Amino acid sequence: MATTYDVRPSTHGSRGAMTSQRLEILEGVYDGAVRNLAIDDSVIVVTIPANFLVLSVVHKVLTVDGAGITFDIGDSATPALYGDNIAGDAETHAALITNRKFYSTADYAKLLINTVAADTLKVLVQVVGINMAGLKDSAKYAGVLGAVAV
């Protein structure tokens, strides 16, 4: 049976790497040397707060793993929402901006291992978005910006 592990920086959510007014970059790192994952295992890497509009999810493979390893980046509802079959055997850096999404309730970004077990894979995941907490009709504004509301 597949297992989901939690490697977020703290129990209070992901740290904001940069905050300017309402724009935030939330980040987390999965480190296979600390927590190995088997095929179909996943790991929660970033907490997405309630009333948050995700504009982009960026990843960077910091340490490569074995040949043929691939992973997805998604959320609790859609495992590959922000990236599908990303190569973990080469250093990559990509902005995945095709799926804007508004979260009315807190959620998380997770990394799912697809092919071979992750022993040394290390990946930085950054979620770029707008914190819309406290704004009246935040879901309506998110829809205007082209996001799917959940």
C-alpha positions, 0 to 999 in steps of 0.5 A: 500500500502506498504511503504519504509522508509529511516533510513540511518545514514545521507543523505551522505550515510552509515558510514564506520565502518571499512575501510582498503585500499579498504575493507569497512564495511558499517552499519545501524540500523533499530529500530522499536521503532523509526519507526514502520513497517507494513507487506510488508513495507521496510526500507533502512538501508545502502547505497551501493556506486557505483563500490562496490563489496558486499562480505557479508551481516551480520545482528544481531537482537539487540532487538526481536519483537513479536512471528512469525515476519520474515524479508528479507534483500535485495537491490532495485532489489531483496528484499530477496537477502541477507536473506529470512524469517529471524526470528526477534523473537530471537536474531540472528547473521548471515553472509549471504555470498551466493550472491556476487554482484557488483554494478556499480551504487549506490544502498541500502540494505533494510529490508522488514517485512514479517509477523507481524508488527515490533514494537520493532524489532531492527536490525544491518545490515552490508555490507562487500565489496570492494570499486572498485571506480577508478579501471579500468575494475572494473566490469570485476574484480568483475566477476572474483571474482564470483560476479553478475554485475548490 
